[in-house]
């Protein structure tokens, strides 16, 4: 795509990384500052008219709202009003698949702070996207090139 790429894991605080490496799941209080920082990055890139891809486990609807709207998303359940702080236009690609496939991929990952034992807590936290969120669901049972193509097609179709 020629877009900038950010991996949200690179922006976790040392405390969050330590907690996860010890097998302790993050809670909302741990995640919100991280998500706000990611929103700030997305907002900065948007103001520069730079398209980006962000790989992020935005597991809850509220987390996705924070990515789009920043900290103000937690203050109100009201839709964003037009203006300079309007929500960013984000297409969320929900990668969905059986736990055994995801677990096998986690087992193969080397040098990452998230141990495979935390997978269950990720599923416990997960709130799959739903209307009116702007999202697509892509099966992890497809090949990587098929997954990428499906996401690219969704981006360019609007």
Sine and cosine of phi, psi and omega as CSV:
sin_phi,cos_phi,sin_psi,cos_psi,sin_omega,cos_omega
0.00,0.00,-0.38,0.92,-0.09,-1.00
0.97,0.25,0.33,0.94,-0.01,-1.00
-0.99,-0.10,0.38,-0.93,0.13,-0.99
-0.93,0.36,0.53,-0.85,0.03,-1.00
-0.85,-0.53,0.72,-0.70,0.08,-1.00
-0.81,-0.59,0.69,-0.72,0.13,-0.99
-0.97,-0.23,0.91,-0.42,-0.07,-1.00
-0.85,0.53,-0.49,0.87,0.01,-1.00
-0.86,0.50,-0.46,0.89,0.00,-1.00
-0.93,0.37,-0.24,0.97,-0.10,-1.00
-0.95,-0.31,0.06,1.00,0.09,-1.00
-0.92,0.40,0.59,-0.81,0.05,-1.00
-0.93,0.38,0.37,-0.93,0.09,-1.00
-0.84,0.55,-0.58,0.82,0.01,-1.00
-0.90,0.43,-0.67,0.74,0.03,-1.00
-0.90,0.43,-0.69,0.72,0.00,-1.00
-0.89,0.46,-0.66,0.75,0.02,-1.00
-0.89,0.45,-0.72,0.70,-0.02,-1.00
-0.85,0.52,-0.76,0.65,-0.02,-1.00
-0.91,0.42,-0.65,0.76,-0.02,-1.00
-0.89,0.45,-0.41,0.91,0.06,-1.00
-1.00,0.04,0.09,1.00,0.05,-1.00
0.99,0.13,0.29,0.96,-0.01,-1.00
-0.98,-0.18,0.86,-0.50,0.00,-1.00
-0.91,0.41,0.54,-0.84,0.09,-1.00
-0.97,0.25,0.48,-0.88,0.09,-1.00
-0.93,-0.38,-0.03,-1.00,-0.02,-1.00
-0.85,0.52,-0.66,0.75,-0.02,-1.00
-0.88,0.48,-0.54,0.84,0.04,-1.00
-0.96,0.28,-0.62,0.79,-0.15,-0.99
-0.99,0.11,-0.55,0.84,-0.14,-0.99
-0.86,0.51,-0.74,0.68,0.03,-1.00
-0.87,0.50,-0.61,0.79,0.05,-1.00
-0.88,0.47,-0.72,0.69,0.00,-1.00
-0.92,0.40,-0.60,0.80,0.05,-1.00
-0.90,0.44,-0.65,0.76,0.06,-1.00
-0.89,0.46,-0.66,0.76,0.03,-1.00
-0.91,0.42,-0.64,0.77,0.07,-1.00
-0.86,0.51,-0.70,0.72,-0.01,-1.00
-0.87,0.50,-0.63,0.78,0.05,-1.00
-0.90,0.43,-0.73,0.68,0.00,-1.00
-0.89,0.46,-0.66,0.75,0.01,-1.00
-0.89,0.46,-0.71,0.71,0.02,-1.00
-0.86,0.51,-0.71,0.70,-0.01,-1.00
-0.92,0.40,-0.62,0.79,0.03,-1.00
-0.89,0.45,-0.68,0.73,0.02,-1.00
-0.90,0.44,-0.45,0.89,0.05,-1.00
-1.00,0.02,0.06,1.00,-0.03,-1.00
0.86,0.50,0.55,0.83,0.02,-1.00
-0.98,-0.21,0.85,-0.53,0.10,-1.00
-0.97,0.23,0.58,-0.82,-0.04,-1.00
-0.66,-0.75,0.39,-0.92,0.21,-0.98
-0.91,-0.42,0.76,-0.65,0.05,-1.00
-0.86,-0.51,0.88,-0.47,0.12,-0.99
-1.00,0.05,0.89,-0.46,-0.14,-0.99
-0.43,-0.90,0.67,-0.74,0.08,-1.00
-1.00,0.01,0.96,0.28,0.04,-1.00
-0.99,0.12,0.99,0.16,-0.22,-0.98
-0.95,0.32,-0.50,0.87,-0.06,-1.00
-0.93,-0.36,0.41,-0.91,0.06,-1.00
-0.84,0.55,-0.68,0.73,0.00,-1.00
-0.87,0.50,-0.61,0.79,0.00,-1.00
-0.90,0.43,-0.65,0.76,0.01,-1.00
-0.93,0.38,-0.57,0.82,0.07,-1.00
-0.91,0.41,-0.63,0.77,0.03,-1.00
-0.91,0.41,-0.65,0.76,0.05,-1.00
-0.86,0.51,-0.65,0.76,-0.05,-1.00
-0.98,0.19,-0.58,0.81,-0.17,-0.98
-0.85,-0.52,-0.12,0.99,-0.03,-1.00
0.98,0.18,-0.29,-0.96,-0.08,-1.00
-0.87,0.49,-0.45,0.89,-0.01,-1.00
-0.88,0.48,-0.36,0.93,0.01,-1.00
-0.90,0.43,-0.41,0.91,-0.03,-1.00
-1.00,0.06,-0.33,0.95,-0.08,-1.00
-0.99,0.16,-0.35,0.94,-0.10,-1.00
-0.45,-0.89,0.54,-0.84,0.12,-0.99
-0.99,-0.11,0.14,0.99,0.00,-1.00
-0.98,0.22,0.52,-0.85,0.07,-1.00
-0.88,0.47,0.47,-0.88,0.03,-1.00
-0.89,0.45,0.61,-0.80,0.07,-1.00
-1.00,-0.03,0.51,-0.86,0.06,-1.00
-0.86,0.51,0.56,-0.83,0.01,-1.00
0.54,-0.84,-0.16,-0.99,-0.11,-0.99
-0.93,0.36,-0.35,0.94,0.00,-1.00
-0.97,-0.24,0.38,0.92,0.01,-1.00
-0.87,0.49,0.46,-0.89,0.00,-1.00
-0.87,0.49,0.58,-0.81,0.09,-1.00
-0.93,0.37,0.52,-0.85,0.07,-1.00
-1.00,0.08,0.94,-0.35,-0.05,-1.00
-0.80,-0.60,0.71,-0.71,0.18,-0.98
-0.99,-0.17,0.89,-0.46,0.04,-1.00
-1.00,-0.01,0.80,-0.60,0.07,-1.00
-0.98,-0.21,0.96,-0.30,-0.01,-1.00
-1.00,0.02,0.94,-0.34,0.03,-1.00
-1.00,0.07,0.90,-0.43,-0.14,-0.99
-0.87,-0.49,0.66,-0.75,0.03,-1.00
-0.12,-0.99,0.19,-0.98,0.00,-1.00
-0.90,0.44,0.55,-0.84,-0.01,-1.00
-0.84,0.55,-0.60,0.80,-0.05,-1.00
-0.91,0.42,-0.59,0.81,0.04,-1.00
-0.93,0.38,-0.71,0.71,0.00,-1.00
-0.91,0.42,-0.67,0.74,0.01,-1.00
-0.88,0.48,-0.67,0.74,0.01,-1.00
-0.89,0.46,-0.63,0.78,0.02,-1.00
-0.93,0.36,-0.62,0.78,0.04,-1.00
-0.90,0.44,-0.63,0.78,0.00,-1.00
-0.88,0.47,-0.53,0.85,-0.03,-1.00
-0.98,0.18,-0.31,0.95,-0.06,-1.00
-0.96,0.28,0.80,-0.60,-0.04,-1.00
-0.93,-0.37,0.61,-0.79,0.11,-0.99
0.97,0.25,0.28,0.96,0.02,-1.00
-0.98,-0.19,0.55,-0.83,-0.07,-1.00
-0.97,0.26,-0.31,0.95,0.00,-1.00
-1.00,0.04,0.93,-0.37,0.01,-1.00
-0.97,0.24,0.50,-0.87,0.01,-1.00
-0.83,0.56,-0.40,0.92,-0.02,-1.00
-0.90,0.44,-0.32,0.95,-0.01,-1.00
-1.00,0.06,-0.03,1.00,-0.01,-1.00
-0.83,0.55,-0.69,0.72,-0.04,-1.00
-0.87,0.50,-0.65,0.76,0.01,-1.00
-0.92,0.39,-0.51,0.86,0.06,-1.00
-0.91,0.42,-0.70,0.72,0.03,-1.00
-0.92,0.39,-0.59,0.81,0.03,-1.00
-0.90,0.44,-0.55,0.83,-0.03,-1.00
-0.99,0.12,-0.45,0.89,-0.14,-0.99
-0.85,0.53,0.79,-0.62,0.21,-0.98
-0.87,-0.50,0.99,-0.13,-0.04,-1.00
-0.82,0.57,0.55,-0.83,0.01,-1.00
-0.86,0.51,0.48,-0.88,0.03,-1.00
-0.49,-0.87,0.25,-0.97,0.03,-1.00
-0.85,0.53,0.63,-0.78,0.18,0.98
-1.00,-0.09,0.30,0.95,0.02,-1.00
-0.88,0.48,0.52,-0.86,0.04,-1.00
-1.00,-0.01,0.98,-0.19,-0.11,-0.99
-0.48,-0.88,0.29,-0.96,0.24,-0.97
-0.77,-0.64,0.45,-0.89,0.10,-1.00
-0.93,-0.36,0.78,-0.62,-0.04,-1.00
-0.84,-0.54,0.75,-0.66,-0.02,-1.00
-0.97,0.24,0.76,-0.65,0.08,-1.00
-0.97,0.26,-0.10,1.00,0.03,-1.00
-0.98,0.19,-0.16,0.99,0.08,-1.00
-0.99,0.15,0.25,-0.97,0.07,-1.00
-0.95,0.30,0.35,-0.94,0.01,-1.00
-0.84,0.55,-0.73,0.69,0.03,-1.00
-0.87,0.50,-0.59,0.81,0.04,-1.00
-0.92,0.38,-0.62,0.78,0.03,-1.00
-0.89,0.45,-0.75,0.66,-0.01,-1.00
-0.87,0.49,-0.70,0.71,-0.02,-1.00
-0.89,0.46,-0.66,0.75,0.00,-1.00
-0.89,0.45,-0.67,0.74,0.02,-1.00
-0.93,0.37,-0.71,0.71,0.02,-1.00
-0.86,0.52,-0.69,0.72,0.01,-1.00
-0.88,0.48,-0.66,0.75,0.01,-1.00
-0.91,0.42,-0.62,0.79,0.01,-1.00
-0.89,0.45,-0.73,0.68,-0.12,-0.99
-0.99,0.15,-0.21,0.98,0.06,-1.00
-1.00,-0.01,-0.01,1.00,0.15,-0.99
0.91,-0.42,0.00,0.00,0.00,0.00
